[in-house]
């Protein structure tokens, strides 16, 4: 992962205060690397911070609310992936036994089932 964007400069550009950025880093939602007393982020973290800034500034959502929304968003994406895996297995299988076999071998399906427990 290449860290190339200075966090404090980027936050200034997107109208997000540093305390909010540090909240999301502490929560593990944003990944940052500290070099010489400065934090740097990658493209994915920059995109996530832009989304966070939009929610905070346009919708007035506080940091904790944004965190809940992001976690729910991640779960929805996981469920969409699981459903996609199931639909793909249903399309390609010729019997219920083959369907079960394909699902048992699917890594994304296993991960979702593990998280549901």
N, C-alpha and C positions, 0 to 999 in steps of 0.2 A: 504494500500500500504506500503510495507516494503522498507525503504530506507537504503541501506547497503553498497553502493560503494562510496568511497571518490572521489568527482568530480575531484579535481586537480590531484590526483594520476592516475585516470583513463585516463584523457586527456593526461597526459604524456606518458602513455602506448600506446595510439592509435595515437600519433603524431597530436594532435589537441590543438591549443593554448587556454588558458583560456578565452581570450577575445571573441573568437568565441563561446565557450560554453555559456558564459554569454549572448551573443547576442540571442542565441536560447532560453535561459531561459526567457529573457526579452520579446521575441516575443510570449511566451506561447507555443512554440513547444516542449520544454523539461521541464519536471517537476522536481524540486529539492527541498530539504528541508535543511534549514540552521540550524545547531546545533553547538554551541560553535565556531562561526566564520568560520566554514567549511560547504561546501555544500555536500550533499549526494544525490545519485540518485538510482533509482530502476533498475531492469533488462530491462524493456522496454526502459527507457531513455538511458541506456547503449547501447542497440541495435541501437536506433535512432542515438546516437552520433557516433557509429561506421560507420553507413551508411553515415552520414554527413562527417566524416573524409575521407571516401573513395571518395566521390564526390569532396571534396576540394583538396585532395592530388593527386588523380589519374586523375581527369578531369580538375583540375585548376579552379573550379567554386568558386566564392566569396560567402560570407555569404548571401547576398541579393538574389543571384541566387539560392542558395540551398533552401532558404526559399520559393521562388516561386515554385521550383520543388516539395518540400514537400507538399505545399498547393494543387498543381495540382494533385499530387499523391493521396491525401486524397479524393479529389473530384471524381477522377476516381474510387476509391474503393467504394465510396458512390453510384455512378451510376451503378457499377457492382452489388452491393447489391440490388439496385432497380430493375434492369433487372432480377436478379435471383428471386426476389419476384414476379414480373410479370409473368415470365415463370412458376413458381410453381403454381400460381393462375390459369393460363390458363390450365395447365395440370389437375388440380383437379376440375375445374368448369365444370358444365354441360350446362350452358347457359350464355348468356352475362350478364343477371341480376345477376346471382350468381358470375360471375367474378368481376363485379363492386362492389358487396357486399364484396367479399374477399379483394379486393384492398382497399376499404374504411376502413376496419378494420385493415389493416396491419400498424403497427407502423413505420416500416422502410420506407414504401411508403409515409406515412404522413410526416415524417421528410424530405424526399427528396423534396416533393412538396412544403413544407414550405420554404426550402432553395432556391428553384427556383424563388420564388416570389420576 
